[in-house]
Amino acid sequence: MSAPSGSRLRLLLIGGGGGFVGRAVLSTLGSDFRIRSLHRHPTPNEGPEVEWIPEDLTAVQDWAPLLDEVDVVLNLAWYRWASESAFRSLHDGLRRLLEAAVRSGVRRFLQVSVPPAPASLEQDLPYLRYKRRFDVAVAGSGLSYRIVRPTMLFGPGDVLLSEMVRLMRRYPLFPMFGDGGYHVSPIAVSDLARVLRREAHGGDSGRLDLGGPERLTYRALTDRMFWVLGKRPRYWTTSASGARRLTRWLTALGSTLLYPYEVEWLMSDLLGLPAYEGIDPPLVKVGPYLEQLAAGRLVPNPRGLWPNL
Ligand SMILES: NC(=O)c1ccc[n+]([C@@H]2O[C@H](COP(=O)([O-])OP(=O)(O)OC[C@H]3O[C@@H](n4cnc5c(N)ncnc54)[C@H](OP(=O)(O)O)[C@@H]3O)[C@@H](O)[C@H]2O)c1
């Protein structure tokens, strides 16, 4: 198998490069690496310079030809919401990729994971159980590796902040879970891509938990969203259990805005991770992005969220 030729750049294989993080990674790492990208659905961001292989990561049994010439593997594939068997199957497919990467002598393995969560979720939620199991396998593989664990991400096509602004624009009240005093430190997806670029070239192994340049309460973030829309913040306050009920109900109706486990995670006050240090230019703040959203200057998420809302 050969990547688009004409260049002697090293080859990066990305699992799950067609999503939100993948789009930012392609535009940042595309000048440093030839890219072989595996995911199931086509995406307009991958031009002819990217070797897209339409492949289900759960189905690949023989990774050797796909890893031919590969220098770095970056895994982004995961599901936000799926059955236990779907998580198990993706985990098993990724384990086959990891084991083949060891055999084929890949130089470095990068895994994008998620920040610490409340113990109950870490133990019981298939989303986290299988993700952590794969993270542990990466750390024990013997490869040079980095497990990058960003907190809440923002950027064009995000599935959270852009939807929140849209709802605030449209409805008089916005739900507030508890007092909103728990913290967040949103990081731009373009900054995560810059960190991944650095890590792709680096050689240090270990885990890297990272947030953006501002640590603020969730309530301060939502207030700021109202202000950029030129509206006074107005909330409909709900308790933690009310929030879980609301998100269960929304999920049952087909909404993908916020899942019950995400509300629990948010309210646990574990998402205000410290800022990533030592990158130039510095990490960008969320404010200008909110202003762009409010001005309607950003395109919506290409997959859509809940188009009828
Ligand atoms: N978004 C955030 O705020 C955030 C925050 C912290 C950490 N993360 C982590 O960052 C990573 C990337 O997140 P994201 O927001 O970019 O997710 P995303 O937009 O949902 O993209 C996921 C990608 O994985 C691919 N994929 C999923 N299952 C696959 C399968 N079985 N076979 C092949 N490809 C598969 C999807 O493409 P197809 O469906 O076309 O196959 C898509 O390209 C995830 O591990 C996530 O947990 C995200």
The ligand as a Tripos MOL2 file, in Angstrom:
@<TRIPOS>MOLECULE
LIG
   48    52     1     0     0
SMALL
NO_CHARGES

@<TRIPOS>ATOM
      1 N1        -14.8500   16.6330   21.1690 N.am      1 LIG1
      2 C1        -14.4450   16.8860   22.4070 C.2       1 LIG1
      3 O1        -14.8700   17.8590   23.0660 O.2       1 LIG1
      4 C2        -13.4230   15.9770   23.0430 C.ar      1 LIG1
      5 C3        -12.8930   16.3260   24.3130 C.ar      1 LIG1
      6 C4        -11.9380   15.4970   24.8790 C.ar      1 LIG1
      7 C5        -11.5120   14.3590   24.2230 C.ar      1 LIG1
      8 N2        -12.0630   14.0280   23.0160 N.ar      1 LIG1
      9 C6        -11.6120   12.7950   22.3620 C.3       1 LIG1
     10 O2        -11.0390   13.1370   21.1090 O.3       1 LIG1
     11 C7        -11.2390   12.0580   20.1780 C.3       1 LIG1
     12 C8        -11.8230   12.6060   18.8800 C.3       1 LIG1
     13 O3        -13.0450   13.2410   19.2030 O.3       1 LIG1
     14 P1        -13.9190   13.9550   18.0730 P.3       1 LIG1
     15 O4        -14.6920   15.0130   18.7850 O.co2     1 LIG1
     16 O5        -13.0950   14.2860   16.9070 O.co2     1 LIG1
     17 O6        -14.9270   12.7800   17.6970 O.3       1 LIG1
     18 P2        -15.8530   12.6760   16.3750 P.3       1 LIG1
     19 O7        -16.0650   14.0180   15.7780 O.co2     1 LIG1
     20 O8        -17.0180   11.8570   16.7850 O.co2     1 LIG1
     21 O9        -14.9400   11.8270   15.3910 O.3       1 LIG1
     22 C9        -14.6970   10.4700   15.6200 C.3       1 LIG1
     23 C10       -14.0300    9.8910   14.4110 C.3       1 LIG1
     24 O10       -13.8740    8.4810   14.6350 O.3       1 LIG1
     25 C11       -14.3640    7.7790   13.4870 C.3       1 LIG1
     26 N3        -14.8310    6.4680   13.9190 N.ar      1 LIG1
     27 C12       -15.6630    6.1820   14.9410 C.ar      1 LIG1
     28 N4        -15.8630    4.8620   14.9920 N.ar      1 LIG1
     29 C13       -15.1500    4.3110   13.9860 C.ar      1 LIG1
     30 C14       -14.9680    2.9900   13.5150 C.ar      1 LIG1
     31 N5        -15.5670    1.9420   14.0850 N.pl3     1 LIG1
     32 N6        -14.1710    2.7830   12.4510 N.ar      1 LIG1
     33 C15       -13.5590    3.8330   11.8280 C.ar      1 LIG1
     34 N7        -13.6830    5.1050   12.2510 N.ar      1 LIG1
     35 C16       -14.4820    5.3430   13.3120 C.ar      1 LIG1
     36 C17       -15.4600    8.6680   12.9380 C.3       1 LIG1
     37 O11       -15.6440    8.5080   11.5530 O.3       1 LIG1
     38 P3        -16.7480    7.5520   10.8710 P.3       1 LIG1
     39 O12       -17.9970    7.6470   11.7010 O.co2     1 LIG1
     40 O13       -16.8200    8.0760    9.4810 O.co2     1 LIG1
     41 O14       -16.1530    6.1830   10.9040 O.co2     1 LIG1
     42 C18       -14.8180   10.0470   13.1330 C.3       1 LIG1
     43 O15       -13.9040   10.2830   12.0570 O.3       1 LIG1
     44 C19       -12.1430   11.0380   20.8820 C.3       1 LIG1
     45 O16       -11.3530    9.9990   21.4030 O.3       1 LIG1
     46 C20       -12.7510   11.8390   22.0170 C.3       1 LIG1
     47 O17       -13.0670   11.0300   23.1170 O.3       1 LIG1
     48 C21       -12.9940   14.8210   22.3880 C.ar      1 LIG1
@<TRIPOS>BOND
     1     1     2 1
     2     2     3 2
     3     2     4 1
     4     4     5 ar
     5     4    48 ar
     6     5     6 ar
     7     6     7 ar
     8     7     8 ar
     9     8     9 1
    10     8    48 ar
    11     9    10 1
    12     9    46 1
    13    10    11 1
    14    11    12 1
    15    11    44 1
    16    12    13 1
    17    13    14 1
    18    14    15 2
    19    14    16 1
    20    14    17 1
    21    17    18 1
    22    18    19 2
    23    18    20 1
    24    18    21 1
    25    21    22 1
    26    22    23 1
    27    23    24 1
    28    23    42 1
    29    24    25 1
    30    25    26 1
    31    25    36 1
    32    26    27 ar
    33    26    35 ar
    34    27    28 ar
    35    28    29 ar
    36    29    30 ar
    37    29    35 ar
    38    30    31 1
    39    30    32 ar
    40    32    33 ar
    41    33    34 ar
    42    34    35 ar
    43    36    37 1
    44    36    42 1
    45    37    38 1
    46    38    39 2
    47    38    40 1
    48    38    41 1
    49    42    43 1
    50    44    45 1
    51    44    46 1
    52    46    47 1
@<TRIPOS>SUBSTRUCTURE
     1 LIG1         1 GROUP 0 **** ****
